[in-house]
Amino acid sequence: MAMPSLSSYWNELEPTVLIVVGFVLFVFPEPATSALGAGLMLLGIGWWFYEWGR
């Protein structure tokens, strides 16, 4: 049985990376980056749930 390639998991990786980058920006102690990070996390979570149902 062949191992699946990275391209088969691309739809799961994109929102996960967005959530991780948003979390890093959220933790950074600047108000503007925290707001941007929170927005990116919300977008990533929404995108992740959208891809989950497909």
SEBAFI-470624 format. One line per field, with one value per residue (C-alpha): x, z, y; residue number from 1; residue in one letter. Coordinates in nm, 3 decimals. Example, Ala and Ser with C-alpha at 12.3 -4.5 7.8 and 13.67 -1.06 7.14 Angstrom:
# SEBAFI-470624
X (1.230	1.367)
Z (0.780	0.714)
Y (-0.450	-0.106)
num (1	2)
residu (A	S)
***
This chain:
# SEBAFI-470624
X (0.000	0.146	0.187	-0.042	0.132	0.131	-0.102	-0.379	-0.367	-0.339	-0.700	-0.630	-0.291	-0.397	-0.647	-0.419	-0.130	-0.364	-0.471	-0.109	0.004	-0.298	-0.213	0.147	0.029	-0.233	0.028	0.261	0.207	0.105	-0.267	-0.272	-0.109	-0.335	-0.644	-0.506	-0.415	-0.764	-0.915	-0.684	-0.769	-1.142	-1.097	-0.887	-1.137	-1.425	-1.231	-1.136	-1.501	-1.601	-1.341	-1.438	-1.789	-1.669)
Z (0.000	-0.107	0.134	0.058	-0.076	0.081	-0.191	-0.065	0.271	0.132	0.224	0.587	0.602	0.478	0.757	1.018	0.916	0.927	1.283	1.396	1.244	1.398	1.739	1.714	1.622	1.898	2.163	2.044	2.288	2.038	2.016	1.636	1.591	1.857	1.672	1.340	1.501	1.647	1.305	1.135	1.394	1.343	0.966	0.995	1.227	0.995	0.694	0.883	0.965	0.605	0.473	0.734	0.589	0.230)
Y (0.000	0.333	0.623	0.918	1.226	1.570	1.698	1.472	1.652	2.006	2.096	2.010	2.185	2.530	2.611	2.453	2.678	2.977	2.887	2.843	3.174	3.347	3.202	3.322	3.672	3.663	3.582	3.861	4.151	4.419	4.508	4.526	4.186	4.036	4.156	4.030	3.698	3.657	3.726	3.477	3.211	3.266	3.249	2.934	2.765	2.850	2.726	2.408	2.330	2.406	2.161	1.901	1.867	1.825)
num (1	2	3	4	5	6	7	8	9	10	11	12	13	14	15	16	17	18	19	20	21	22	23	24	25	26	27	28	29	30	31	32	33	34	35	36	37	38	39	40	41	42	43	44	45	46	47	48	49	50	51	52	53	54)
residu (M	A	M	P	S	L	S	S	Y	W	N	E	L	E	P	T	V	L	I	V	V	G	F	V	L	F	V	F	P	E	P	A	T	S	A	L	G	A	G	L	M	L	L	G	I	G	W	W	F	Y	E	W	G	R)
***
